[in-house]
Amino acid sequence: LKLGEAGGVLITQVMPDLPGDKAGLRTGDVITGFNGEPLLGSQPVRHLRQLIVDSHPDSVIQLEILRDGEKK
């Protein structure tokens, strides 16, 4: 996945016409950050879920992703 030392959450499927698809996420992308906070530690999926739960439903979020070894 060309992660280097970064950790994150691998996207295994993007559903057509849903928010991830509309935001430009692709299968194989790795989410490494959420609103400037890196997804580190032994349980990045749990960390990402908690950050999402703590977000306001109408808020705009910024994801940092790795795609083919490059930050996006």
C-alpha positions in Angstrom: 0.0 0.0 0.0 3.1 2.3 0.1 2.2 3.5 3.6 5.7 4.1 4.8 5.3 4.7 8.5 1.8 6.0 8.3 -1.2 4.1 9.6 -4.8 4.5 8.5 -8.0 2.9 7.4 -8.1 1.1 4.1 -11.2 1.8 1.9 -12.3 -1.6 0.5 -15.5 -0.5 -1.3 -17.0 2.8 -2.4 -20.7 2.7 -3.1 -21.9 4.6 -6.2 -23.7 7.9 -5.6 -23.1 8.0 -1.8 -21.0 10.6 0.0 -17.7 8.8 -0.3 -18.1 8.4 -4.1 -19.2 12.1 -4.5 -16.2 13.2 -2.5 -13.9 11.3 -4.9 -12.8 8.4 -2.6 -11.7 5.3 -4.4 -11.3 1.6 -3.4 -7.7 1.2 -2.2 -7.4 4.7 -0.7 -6.1 4.8 2.8 -7.6 7.4 5.2 -4.8 8.7 7.3 -6.3 11.8 8.8 -9.6 13.4 9.7 -9.8 17.2 10.1 -6.1 17.4 10.7 -6.0 14.7 13.3 -3.9 11.7 12.2 -5.4 8.2 12.6 -2.7 6.5 14.6 -2.5 3.8 17.2 -3.5 0.1 17.2 -7.2 0.7 16.3 -7.4 3.4 13.6 -10.9 2.2 12.5 -12.3 2.7 16.0 -10.6 6.1 16.1 -12.1 7.2 12.8 -15.6 6.0 13.9 -15.3 8.1 17.1 -14.2 11.2 15.1 -17.2 10.7 12.8 -19.6 10.2 15.7 -18.3 13.4 17.4 -18.8 15.5 14.2 -21.9 17.6 13.6 -24.2 16.0 10.9 -24.0 19.0 8.6 -20.3 19.7 9.1 -17.8 19.6 6.3 -14.8 17.4 7.0 -11.4 17.2 5.5 -9.8 13.7 5.0 -6.2 13.1 4.4 -5.7 10.1 2.2 -2.9 8.1 0.6 -3.5 7.0 -2.9 -0.8 5.1 -4.7 1.7 6.3 -2.1 0.8 10.0 -2.5 -1.0 12.3 -0.1 -4.3 13.8 -1.3 
